[in-house]
Amino acid sequence: MVGFTNVIRSTIREIAGINDVAAVEYPVGLPAAVQPIAQDAVALLIDYQSEAYAQLYCDRLRRFIGKRGVDDDLFVEIAQLLVSRMGYLDPIRIAQLKLQEPVTPGRKSLVDKRRFRLDELVSSLPDIVGKPAMRLLERIYCAHRTMQIRFSKASIVGIKRLEFEAWLRHWRRLSTRYEQERVWVERWLHMIDRALTKRPDAVIAVVRSATMIEGYGTGYRHGMAAWHQIIDGLAKPSFDGLLDIADLSGAIERARTVPRDPKGEQLRKAIGELRGHVLAH
């Protein structure tokens, strides 16, 4: 009961904008090369979610200001990939973008058909509803099944549905998907920090590893799983001093090229071979 009450309170605060900030504050000392990217990112994330969410982006950038080993080019890449990940694609975002499409007089609006996994749709719900629903889907072996959703402005009913779906962004930060994304982004940033300290030669590979995760559906799930495999199998043990890979950057890049399969067996085998080669020497 306490959990349900907290969700209701959080939802009311979110809808009312109580959790928002009056104005987004950019980090002091942000390099000139990064400033236009940050400004565009803030505008996008306010539209995507809220001012408070855009402020979180700025706060995350702040940790790299004056950081040893972070030049303008690297900072630009981090800023670009960070906003890309924080603006992750979900049904809510697709509805938002569909509503923003320009209308051409005399031309019928195209219907956008997207296929989502059921566990992906359920993960967009608040935790208190989403987690029990997820357990039910897993119990009846339906979590990985897909469903096609239509996003259309071709009718009043379609537009109203899009408006409702876009309004659901007020629930986004209470969802299982948001929490998963938050944890992933923080781990990615942490790994960049560790690479800067332990293996500066591999920093760019760790930064660009974020491009493994994109879109939605099965491709998104496989990309996320593969990213964790590479970090846990190559990057983290190298940073911990448990694995001495001379060309860590190259190893990460080679692992990224391995074709993805549902169980990650090919990547697991490739990582094992890379580790075995090091241990053999």
Stockholm file with secondary structure:
# STOCKHOLM 1.0

chainA/1-281         MVGFTNVIRSTIREIAGINDVAAVEYPVGLPAAVQPIAQDAVALLIDYQSEAYAQLYCDRLRRFIGKRGVDDDLFVEIAQLLVSRMGYLDPIRIAQLKLQEPVTPGRKSLVDKRRFRLDELVSSLPDIVGKPAMRLLERIYCAHRTMQIRFSKASIVGIKRLEFEAWLRHWRRLSTRYEQERVWVERWLHMIDRALTKRPDAVIAVVRSATMIEGYGTGYRHGMAAWHQIIDGLAKPSFDGLLDIADLSGAIERARTVPRDPKGEQLRKAIGELRGHVLAH
#=GR chainA/1-281 SS CHHHHHHHHHHHHHHHTTTCCSSCCCCTTCCTTTHHHHHHHHHHHHHHTCHHHHHHHHHHHHTTTTCTTCCHHHHHHHHHHHHHHHTCCCHHHHHHHHHHSCCCTTSCCCCEEEEEEHHHHHTTSBHHHHHHHHHHHHHTTCTTCEEEEEECCSSHHHHHHHHHHHHTHHHHTTBHHHHHHHHHHHHHHHHHHHHHHHCGGGHHHHHHGGGGCCSSHHHHHHHHHHHHHHIIIIIHHHHTTSCCCTTHHHHHHHHHTSCCCTTCHHHHHHHHHHHHHHHHC
#=GC SS_cons         CHHHHHHHHHHHHHHHTTTCCSSCCCCTTCCTTTHHHHHHHHHHHHHHTCHHHHHHHHHHHHTTTTCTTCCHHHHHHHHHHHHHHHTCCCHHHHHHHHHHSCCCTTSCCCCEEEEEEHHHHHTTSBHHHHHHHHHHHHHTTCTTCEEEEEECCSSHHHHHHHHHHHHTHHHHTTBHHHHHHHHHHHHHHHHHHHHHHHCGGGHHHHHHGGGGCCSSHHHHHHHHHHHHHHIIIIIHHHHTTSCCCTTHHHHHHHHHTSCCCTTCHHHHHHHHHHHHHHHHC
//
